[in-house]
Amino acid sequence: MFGRNKAPLLGIDISSSVVKVLELSQKAGKYTVESYAAEPLPFNAVIEGKIENKDEVAGAIKRAVKRSGTKAKEAAVAVSANAAITKIISYPASLSERELEDQIMMEAEALIPYPLEEVRLDFEVLGRSSTDVDTVNVLLAASRSENVDARTEVLEKAGLIPKIVDVEAYTMENAFSLISEQLINNGQGLTVAVVDIGATLTTLHVLVDGKIVFTREQTFGGNILTEEIERHYGMSYQEAGRAKKENNLPDDYAVKVLNPFKRSMTTTVTRALQFFFSASAQYQSIDHVVLSGGCASIEGVDAMIAEETGTSTSIANPFSDMTIGKRVSLQALSNDSPSMLIACGLAMRNFD
């Protein structure tokens, strides 16, 4: 979306708590992780997907790029699904690319609820319609200019060249091919829920045959656990975050703090699925749940969610079939793998 690129680039995931940088290469259909680093962000530098402190975010990107050891300068980032408008529309297959572009631009004003001068938009031809061979389906994506420009500006401040601004839902769909290899029939014929639980937001993506059919964000994330540690043990927020990361907490932590949070996670996932079912008459069951994001690594939460939902549940690992390059710390990458789907999806744009 919002730009095309065939040259190698860095996938840069800017979340509310951390910046992740990933570089992939591909040979004979197999990926190699060439470079990787993650750098924490100061509190409130990014709030619910909106970059509030560009200098802090740019500094974190610059540090992550340096630590990763990459020489790549071109980069891809994404806006959140809530910050984008996407529509699939059909046009006659006989239109040339220029005619198609002119037609879309003429109709865009009616399709997008903002003045066109305030948005960035792009489109992608998805292919022939399954119901009418004389038409093609076109994906139109648009976002307020401020959302796109904030991301390109922090990349430039970090010394990078912004090439692609994608939409997180579609980067997740792109990366899902790495997860689907671990599912029955490579995920074909399955309805799969990918639940991404980050620091402040939980995002539910439902995919059918590997294609996004539903996305919804809600406020819930690992910061709630940090705040509970802060409250329960009388720590500062920074001390609580460090203790959580280092697993350096009192003996009663699991019973008093962690287990209640895991139950809250389970309830959040269950309610998100219930909302999906109530919003969709077409889909009333899920075949598999994939947990991603920083909270996915909490021990035992996958089993708890599987039991509560009655659905097989796994933790995302997009690197399971990749070769790991010499510059990359296998331990660090393994620890962060559940939260790397967005970065993977962006880095994979090299090979579209």
Buried (B, 14 or more C-beta within 10 A) or exposed (E): BBBEBEEBBBBBBBBBBBBBBBBBBBEEEEBBBBBBBBBBBEBEBBEEBBBBBBEBBBBBBBBBBBBBBBEBBBBBBBBBBBBBBBEEBBBEBEBEEEEBEEBBEEEBEEEBEBEEEEBBBBBBBEEBBEEEEEBBBBBBBBBBBBBBBBBBBBBEBBEBBBBBBBBBBBBBBBBBBBBBEBBEEBBEEBBBBBBBBBBBBBBBBBBBBBEBBBBBBEEBBBBBBBEBBBEBBEBEEEBBBBBBEEEEBEEEBEEBBBEEBBEBBBEBBBBBBEBBEEEEEEBEEBBBBBBBBBBBBBEEBBEBBBEBBEBBBBBBBBBEEBEBBEBBEEEEBEBBBBBBBBBBBBBBBBEE
